[in-house]
Structures are given as structure tokens and as C-alpha cells.
Amino acid sequence: MRTTEKNKKEIMSIKQIVDQALKDGFLTPAMESEVGKICDSASELSLEEYMALDRLMGALLEGEVVSMPRKQFINVMEELVLGEAIARVAEIEQTTDNNLDIGDIAAYALNRLPPLYATTEQGATYQRQRAREELQELISHQVRSAIGRYLDRPESIGELIGTVGKGGEITEQISSLLQSHATDYEGERSILSDSLL
């Protein structure tokens, strides 16, 4: 019983969220998400909830409350490791019959490298340059280590990084990795280039 009561207390009502937003002057993505969940799960909102939502809309329109945007994060290290892994794997596959899993190799190397996050194209450019100047040797070393590990025991590298199964085309693996980590990246890049023109 106590845990149920405690969980009920931790979940904020629409009115509490609106009161908090009015007090703070901003609506966070988490608060917005919680309001959305409440509205989606409720079969019908109460008059108090409708009034609270109306107050929130008015405050947003008048600028009393600012809605904080969700940030997209780019881990530039993923791009650099993928590029290095693709180049090394291509060399190996041209001279041998080995088929290497780019995703496993990249994940193994990434787990041993620091992330380099950016939220804008300018930040990503800075992080790329920094990595090329300061970390390229470390990136190459970790990719070589991952490939060596994969060639020694291809079945165990997946266990080390938490993946299951092998196979698949290299282009599918690369495409999947890039799509999962570069959402809205093209849109952000075109907005930035438009603003620079």
C-alpha cells in the first residue's frame, strides 16, 4: 500500500505541472511530456485540468512561460570511428575472405573512447577538428584493437559489447548506425548553411 501511495504522490497532476511552469517561467520537455501522457491516458479531463491547460496556453502565448526546446545531440566520435572502421575493414576484406561486422567493431572501439558531443554543426566541426588533432592516434589504435579482437574471436566481440548475432551487409550496418544517431542532422545542417548565406 505504501509504495502505491508514494508512486501516486510522485506523479504530478496537470495543475501541479502548470503551477510549476508558471512559477519557474519555463516548461521543460519532461513537463510537456508528462502533460501529454496525462492527456493521452485520461478518458476525460476534469474542469480543473482544462482550466490549468488554458492558463498554460495563455502564459505560453504571452511569453510568461517559455517552452524549452529538445536538443539533438551528435556524438562526433561515432562518425570518426565509423570512418576509420570502414577504411580498415575495406582494406582487410580486399585482401582476405574475412567478412567483418562494422557495427560490432565500431561499438567495441567506441566503448573504449571518450564521447565528443555537439548540438550544432559548428560544435560538431569543432569536435571533429579537436579529435583529428588530439585523438586520431587513439581512435586508430582502438579500431585496430577491435578488428584484432574480432578476427581472433568474432563470436565473442558481440558478447563484449552486448550485441547478438552477426552478418548483414556493410552498407546496411552503416546506414542503420547513421540513421539512429543522426536524426534531424541534415535539417540542422541546412538551417545553419541557410543562415550563413
C-alpha positions as a printed NumPy array, in Angstrom:
array([[  0.   ,   0.   ,   0.   ],
       [  2.723,   2.483,   0.918],
       [  4.547,   2.124,  -2.424],
       [  1.31 ,   2.731,  -4.349],
       [  0.595,   5.869,  -2.306],
       [  4.196,   7.01 ,  -2.758],
       [  4.011,   6.494,  -6.552],
       [  0.759,   8.469,  -6.696],
       [  2.423,  11.346,  -4.863],
       [  5.406,  11.377,  -7.249],
       [  3.187,  11.736, -10.335],
       [  2.311,  15.391, -10.805],
       [ -1.131,  16.475, -11.946],
       [ -1.652,  18.853, -14.861],
       [ -2.445,  21.627, -12.384],
       [  0.789,  20.998, -10.457],
       [  2.828,  20.999, -13.666],
       [  1.192,  24.24 , -14.827],
       [  1.721,  25.86 , -11.424],
       [  5.388,  24.827, -11.541],
       [  5.807,  26.165, -15.086],
       [  4.193,  29.483, -14.121],
       [  6.426,  29.722, -11.047],
       [  9.653,  28.85 , -12.958],
       [  8.795,  30.734, -16.146],
       [  9.562,  27.775, -18.384],
       [  8.091,  24.451, -19.473],
       [ 10.676,  21.685, -19.752],
       [ 10.413,  18.839, -22.293],
       [  9.82 ,  16.442, -19.366],
       [  6.917,  18.564, -18.067],
       [  5.46 ,  18.798, -21.572],
       [  5.792,  15.034, -21.984],
       [  4.063,  14.391, -18.645],
       [  1.133,  16.63 , -19.613],
       [  0.891,  14.721, -22.901],
       [  0.883,  11.364, -21.091],
       [ -1.859,  12.504, -18.723],
       [ -3.985,  13.804, -21.599],
       [ -3.455,  10.613, -23.631],
       [ -4.24 ,   8.248, -20.754],
       [ -7.264,  10.081, -19.365],
       [-10.634,   9.236, -20.872],
       [-11.851,  12.691, -19.907],
       [-10.145,  15.668, -18.278],
       [-11.691,  17.466, -15.343],
       [-12.754,  21.113, -15.461],
       [ -9.764,  21.973, -13.237],
       [ -7.384,  20.278, -15.727],
       [ -8.916,  22.104, -18.695],
       [ -8.592,  25.421, -16.827],
       [ -4.956,  24.657, -15.989],
       [ -4.206,  23.856, -19.642],
       [ -5.933,  27.078, -20.682],
       [ -3.784,  29.055, -18.215],
       [ -0.664,  27.355, -19.591],
       [ -1.595,  28.135, -23.21 ],
       [ -2.251,  31.767, -22.316],
       [  1.065,  32.026, -20.47 ],
       [  2.924,  30.459, -23.422],
       [  1.268,  32.823, -25.912],
       [  2.011,  35.894, -23.791],
       [  5.606,  34.844, -23.115],
       [  5.162,  34.444, -19.36 ],
       [  6.25 ,  30.832, -19.808],
       [  8.862,  29.737, -22.333],
       [  8.852,  26.238, -23.786],
       [ 12.375,  24.821, -23.679],
       [ 13.29 ,  23.049, -26.924],
       [ 14.509,  19.481, -27.038],
       [ 18.146,  19.316, -28.038],
       [ 19.522,  16.9  , -30.603],
       [ 22.905,  15.54 , -29.632],
       [ 25.542,  14.434, -32.111],
       [ 28.37 ,  12.219, -30.878],
       [ 31.094,  13.122, -33.367],
       [ 33.223,  10.239, -32.103],
       [ 30.757,   7.801, -33.693],
       [ 31.278,   9.373, -37.108],
       [ 35.076,   9.323, -36.754],
       [ 35.188,   5.732, -35.515],
       [ 32.855,   4.587, -38.293],
       [ 35.03 ,   6.248, -40.914],
       [ 38.162,   4.634, -39.517],
       [ 36.477,   1.229, -39.169],
       [ 35.12 ,   1.333, -42.738],
       [ 38.57 ,   2.168, -44.153],
       [ 40.356,  -0.584, -42.163],
       [ 37.675,  -3.214, -42.843],
       [ 37.703,  -2.42 , -46.578],
       [ 41.489,  -2.986, -46.654],
       [ 41.129,  -6.341, -44.909],
       [ 38.189,  -7.541, -46.994],
       [ 40.024,  -6.715, -50.26 ],
       [ 42.95 ,  -8.969, -49.396],
       [ 41.214, -11.765, -47.453],
       [ 37.982, -13.746, -47.361],
       [ 37.097, -12.343, -43.931],
       [ 33.725, -10.664, -43.526],
       [ 33.834,  -8.29 , -40.586],
       [ 30.878,  -6.744, -38.79 ],
       [ 31.359,  -2.958, -38.891],
       [ 28.743,  -2.393, -36.179],
       [ 30.453,  -4.709, -33.694],
       [ 33.888,  -3.279, -34.437],
       [ 32.698,   0.327, -34.121],
       [ 30.805,  -0.392, -30.884],
       [ 33.814,  -2.172, -29.363],
       [ 36.075,   0.804, -30.196],
       [ 33.503,   3.408, -29.073],
       [ 33.215,   1.737, -25.673],
       [ 36.901,   2.473, -25.193],
       [ 36.897,   6.092, -26.399],
       [ 35.554,   9.324, -24.895],
       [ 32.339,  10.708, -26.428],
       [ 32.501,  14.069, -28.213],
       [ 29.003,  15.561, -28.156],
       [ 27.78 ,  18.609, -30.042],
       [ 24.337,  20.164, -30.529],
       [ 25.068,  22.274, -33.601],
       [ 27.03 ,  21.862, -36.829],
       [ 29.524,  24.467, -35.577],
       [ 30.072,  22.449, -32.406],
       [ 30.406,  19.234, -34.413],
       [ 33.011,  20.867, -36.685],
       [ 34.968,  21.979, -33.623],
       [ 34.797,  18.497, -32.071],
       [ 35.88 ,  16.842, -35.36 ],
       [ 38.9  ,  19.137, -35.631],
       [ 39.793,  18.579, -31.986],
       [ 39.549,  14.805, -32.385],
       [ 41.682,  14.798, -35.539],
       [ 44.376,  16.834, -33.791],
       [ 44.343,  15.174, -30.38 ],
       [ 42.685,  11.758, -30.657],
       [ 43.268,  10.345, -34.154],
       [ 46.039,   8.017, -32.999],
       [ 43.865,   6.732, -30.136],
       [ 40.895,   6.229, -32.497],
       [ 43.068,   4.272, -34.945],
       [ 44.503,   2.182, -32.104],
       [ 41.067,   1.292, -30.709],
       [ 39.705,   0.375, -34.154],
       [ 42.761,  -1.822, -34.822],
       [ 42.271,  -3.452, -31.414],
       [ 38.597,  -4.074, -32.174],
       [ 39.442,  -5.613, -35.538],
       [ 42.145,  -7.773, -33.956],
       [ 39.702,  -8.936, -31.327],
       [ 37.073,  -9.643, -33.97 ],
       [ 39.483, -11.63 , -36.136],
       [ 40.677, -13.649, -33.128],
       [ 37.197, -14.424, -31.836],
       [ 34.341, -12.983, -33.923],
       [ 31.734, -14.747, -31.802],
       [ 32.924, -13.168, -28.546],
       [ 33.104,  -9.496, -29.564],
       [ 29.312,  -9.309, -29.724],
       [ 29.103, -10.544, -26.149],
       [ 31.641,  -7.951, -25.039],
       [ 29.59 ,  -5.086, -26.44 ],
       [ 26.164,  -6.509, -25.712],
       [ 25.045,  -7.386, -29.227],
       [ 23.703, -10.651, -30.549],
       [ 24.178, -12.116, -33.973],
       [ 26.408, -11.279, -36.901],
       [ 26.071, -10.785, -40.593],
       [ 24.332,  -8.291, -42.804],
       [ 25.655,  -6.047, -45.498],
       [ 28.165,  -3.361, -44.557],
       [ 26.07 ,  -0.649, -46.17 ],
       [ 23.001,  -1.698, -44.158],
       [ 25.021,  -1.627, -40.935],
       [ 26.445,   1.816, -41.691],
       [ 23.076,   3.177, -42.784],
       [ 21.392,   1.86 , -39.645],
       [ 24.057,   3.311, -37.343],
       [ 24.   ,   6.691, -39.06 ],
       [ 20.198,   6.888, -39.067],
       [ 19.931,   6.069, -35.386],
       [ 22.495,   8.689, -34.399],
       [ 21.953,  11.485, -36.876],
       [ 18.244,  12.285, -36.656],
       [ 17.48 ,  15.792, -37.876],
       [ 21.199,  16.284, -38.637],
       [ 20.597,  17.166, -42.315],
       [ 17.815,  19.585, -41.378],
       [ 20.044,  21.265, -38.805],
       [ 22.896,  21.496, -41.308],
       [ 20.707,  23.112, -43.993],
       [ 19.297,  25.605, -41.463],
       [ 22.834,  26.544, -40.435],
       [ 24.039,  26.914, -44.046],
       [ 20.939,  28.975, -44.924],
       [ 21.637,  31.322, -42.017],
       [ 25.266,  31.77 , -43.106],
       [ 24.29 ,  32.792, -46.672]])
